[in-house]
Amino acid sequence: GNTTIQSGGTLAAGNSPGILNNTGDLTFTTGSIFEWDLDLSQAPVETNRGVACDGVNVGGTLCGTDVIFKIVLTGTQDFTDSFWGVAGTTRTWTNIFTGSDGSTPIANWASIFGGGFQYSYNGETIAPVQGFFTVSGNSLSWTAVPEPSNAVVGLLVAAGLLRRRRLMGPARPS
Protein backbone atom coordinates (compact mmCIF):
# COMPACT_ATOMS: atom_id res chain seq x y z
CA GLY A 1 0.00 0.00 0.00
CA ASN A 2 0.93 3.63 0.33
CA THR A 3 4.05 4.25 2.41
CA THR A 4 5.38 7.44 4.01
CA ILE A 5 8.90 7.67 5.43
CA GLN A 6 8.88 10.30 8.20
CA SER A 7 11.72 12.73 8.98
CA GLY A 8 14.57 10.78 10.59
CA GLY A 9 13.14 7.51 9.29
CA THR A 10 15.05 5.27 6.88
CA LEU A 11 13.92 3.21 3.92
CA ALA A 12 16.33 0.40 3.03
CA ALA A 13 15.70 -2.45 0.62
CA GLY A 14 17.40 -4.90 2.98
CA ASN A 15 20.55 -5.79 4.89
CA SER A 16 22.42 -6.33 1.62
CA PRO A 17 21.58 -5.37 -1.95
CA GLY A 18 18.06 -6.39 -2.80
CA ILE A 19 14.80 -5.22 -4.32
CA LEU A 20 11.93 -3.71 -2.37
CA ASN A 21 8.46 -3.84 -3.92
CA ASN A 22 6.09 -1.05 -2.90
CA THR A 23 2.66 -1.49 -4.47
CA GLY A 24 1.31 2.01 -3.72
CA ASP A 25 2.65 5.56 -3.44
CA LEU A 26 6.05 6.05 -1.79
CA THR A 27 6.45 9.40 -0.04
CA PHE A 28 9.61 10.65 1.69
CA THR A 29 9.25 13.60 4.06
CA THR A 30 11.98 16.22 4.52
CA GLY A 31 14.86 14.78 6.52
CA SER A 32 14.04 11.14 5.80
CA ILE A 33 16.76 8.81 4.52
CA PHE A 34 16.94 6.43 1.59
CA GLU A 35 19.66 3.85 2.30
CA TRP A 36 21.17 2.37 -0.87
CA ASP A 37 23.46 -0.69 -0.59
CA LEU A 38 26.25 -1.25 -3.11
CA ASP A 39 28.43 -4.37 -3.38
CA LEU A 40 31.33 -3.87 -5.81
CA SER A 41 32.12 -7.60 -5.93
CA GLN A 42 28.86 -8.28 -7.83
CA ALA A 43 29.76 -7.02 -11.32
CA PRO A 44 28.48 -5.33 -13.32
CA VAL A 45 27.66 -3.01 -10.45
CA GLU A 46 25.80 -0.43 -12.54
CA THR A 47 23.23 -2.86 -13.96
CA ASN A 48 23.16 -5.84 -11.59
CA ARG A 49 20.12 -4.50 -9.74
CA GLY A 50 19.10 -6.46 -6.65
CA VAL A 51 22.48 -8.23 -6.47
CA ALA A 52 25.13 -5.49 -6.73
CA CYS A 53 22.88 -2.60 -5.71
CA ASP A 54 19.50 -1.94 -4.18
CA GLY A 55 16.42 -1.25 -6.23
CA VAL A 56 12.93 -0.07 -5.33
CA ASN A 57 9.87 -0.87 -7.45
CA VAL A 58 7.09 1.66 -6.92
CA GLY A 59 3.55 0.84 -8.02
CA GLY A 60 2.20 4.36 -7.42
CA THR A 61 3.80 7.80 -7.23
CA LEU A 62 7.29 8.46 -5.84
CA CYS A 63 7.62 11.86 -4.19
CA GLY A 64 9.46 13.79 -1.50
CA THR A 65 11.60 16.82 -0.75
CA ASP A 66 15.10 17.21 0.71
CA VAL A 67 15.58 13.48 1.27
CA ILE A 68 19.06 12.22 2.28
CA PHE A 69 20.65 9.65 -0.04
CA LYS A 70 22.81 7.33 2.10
CA ILE A 71 25.25 5.11 0.21
CA VAL A 72 26.25 1.98 2.14
CA LEU A 73 29.19 -0.07 0.84
CA THR A 74 28.78 -3.75 1.65
CA GLY A 75 31.29 -6.56 1.39
CA THR A 76 35.00 -5.84 1.68
CA GLN A 77 35.38 -2.75 -0.50
CA ASP A 78 35.67 0.85 0.61
CA PHE A 79 36.18 4.20 -1.11
CA THR A 80 39.92 3.54 -1.62
CA ASP A 81 39.34 0.63 -4.05
CA SER A 82 40.47 1.03 -7.65
CA PHE A 83 36.82 0.95 -8.78
CA TRP A 84 36.49 4.56 -7.59
CA GLY A 85 39.82 5.95 -8.72
CA VAL A 86 39.92 5.82 -12.51
CA ALA A 87 40.20 9.56 -13.20
CA GLY A 88 37.69 10.88 -15.68
CA THR A 89 35.44 7.83 -15.31
CA THR A 90 31.73 8.28 -14.69
CA ARG A 91 29.60 5.38 -13.46
CA THR A 92 25.83 5.73 -13.58
CA TRP A 93 22.91 3.88 -12.01
CA THR A 94 19.55 4.62 -13.68
CA ASN A 95 17.40 1.79 -12.37
CA ILE A 96 17.39 2.47 -8.63
CA PHE A 97 13.72 3.52 -8.66
CA THR A 98 11.48 1.87 -11.22
CA GLY A 99 7.81 1.29 -11.79
CA SER A 100 6.20 -1.84 -10.41
CA ASP A 101 7.49 -3.89 -13.38
CA GLY A 102 11.08 -3.35 -12.21
CA SER A 103 12.33 -2.38 -15.66
CA THR A 104 11.04 1.12 -16.41
CA PRO A 105 13.00 3.82 -14.53
CA ILE A 106 10.88 6.43 -12.82
CA ALA A 107 11.47 9.82 -14.45
CA ASN A 108 13.15 12.54 -12.42
CA TRP A 109 13.36 10.65 -9.12
CA ALA A 110 16.61 12.47 -8.36
CA SER A 111 14.66 15.68 -7.69
CA ILE A 112 13.59 14.41 -4.25
CA PHE A 113 17.19 14.06 -3.00
CA GLY A 114 18.01 17.63 -1.99
CA GLY A 115 19.10 16.58 1.51
CA GLY A 116 22.61 15.63 0.40
CA PHE A 117 24.59 12.43 0.71
CA GLN A 118 25.69 10.29 3.63
CA TYR A 119 28.14 7.40 3.39
CA SER A 120 28.75 4.26 5.39
CA TYR A 121 31.18 1.33 5.34
CA ASN A 122 31.21 -1.36 8.05
CA GLY A 123 28.93 0.81 10.16
CA GLU A 124 31.28 3.79 10.11
CA THR A 125 30.62 7.13 8.45
CA ILE A 126 33.08 7.64 5.61
CA ALA A 127 33.29 9.90 2.60
CA PRO A 128 34.68 9.31 -0.87
CA VAL A 129 38.14 10.70 -1.52
CA GLN A 130 38.64 10.01 -5.23
CA GLY A 131 35.53 11.63 -6.68
CA PHE A 132 31.95 12.61 -6.00
CA PHE A 133 28.33 11.51 -6.42
CA THR A 134 25.55 13.50 -8.09
CA VAL A 135 21.88 12.84 -8.73
CA SER A 136 20.09 14.12 -11.81
CA GLY A 137 16.93 13.09 -13.64
CA ASN A 138 16.58 9.37 -13.07
CA SER A 139 20.20 8.58 -12.22
CA LEU A 140 22.90 8.49 -9.59
CA SER A 141 26.38 9.12 -10.99
CA TRP A 142 29.90 8.76 -9.65
CA THR A 143 32.65 10.85 -11.23
CA ALA A 144 36.26 10.03 -10.41
CA VAL A 145 38.85 12.79 -10.17
CA PRO A 146 42.65 12.59 -10.10
CA GLU A 147 44.30 12.22 -6.73
CA PRO A 148 45.30 15.67 -5.41
CA SER A 149 49.00 14.70 -5.36
CA ASN A 150 48.88 13.69 -9.05
CA ALA A 151 47.03 16.87 -9.97
CA VAL A 152 49.62 19.01 -8.13
CA VAL A 153 52.50 17.20 -9.84
CA GLY A 154 50.85 17.75 -13.22
CA LEU A 155 50.40 21.46 -12.53
CA LEU A 156 54.02 21.84 -11.38
CA VAL A 157 55.34 20.10 -14.51
CA ALA A 158 53.16 22.30 -16.74
CA ALA A 159 54.30 25.44 -14.90
CA GLY A 160 57.96 24.40 -15.22
CA LEU A 161 57.63 23.82 -18.97
CA LEU A 162 55.91 27.18 -19.43
CA ARG A 163 58.63 28.94 -17.41
CA ARG A 164 61.37 27.21 -19.42
CA ARG A 165 59.74 28.26 -22.67
CA ARG A 166 59.52 31.89 -21.50
CA LEU A 167 63.16 31.93 -20.34
CA MET A 168 64.38 30.58 -23.65
CA GLY A 169 62.51 33.30 -25.50
CA PRO A 170 61.33 33.09 -29.10
CA ALA A 171 63.28 30.99 -31.57
CA ARG A 172 65.89 33.02 -33.48
CA PRO A 173 66.88 32.29 -37.06
CA SER A 174 70.49 31.11 -37.50
Number of C-alpha atoms within 10 A of each C-alpha: 9 13 14 15 19 15 15 12 15 18 17 20 20 15 9 20 24 20 20 18 17 17 16 16 15 20 19 25 18 20 21 24 26 21 20 23 27 24 22 20 13 17 12 13 18 19 16 17 22 21 21 22 29 25 26 25 25 23 19 17 13 21 18 20 16 18 26 23 23 20 19 24 23 21 15 11 16 20 18 11 12 10 14 21 19 16 13 10 14 15 14 18 18 23 24 24 26 22 21 18 11 20 12 13 20 22 16 15 21 21 16 21 24 16 16 15 18 16 18 19 18 13 10 9 10 16 16 15 15 21 20 15 16 14 22 15 12 19 19 19 16 17 18 21 18 15 14 11 9 10 11 12 11 12 12 12 11 12 12 12 12 11 12 11 12 10 9 8 9 8 7 5 4 3
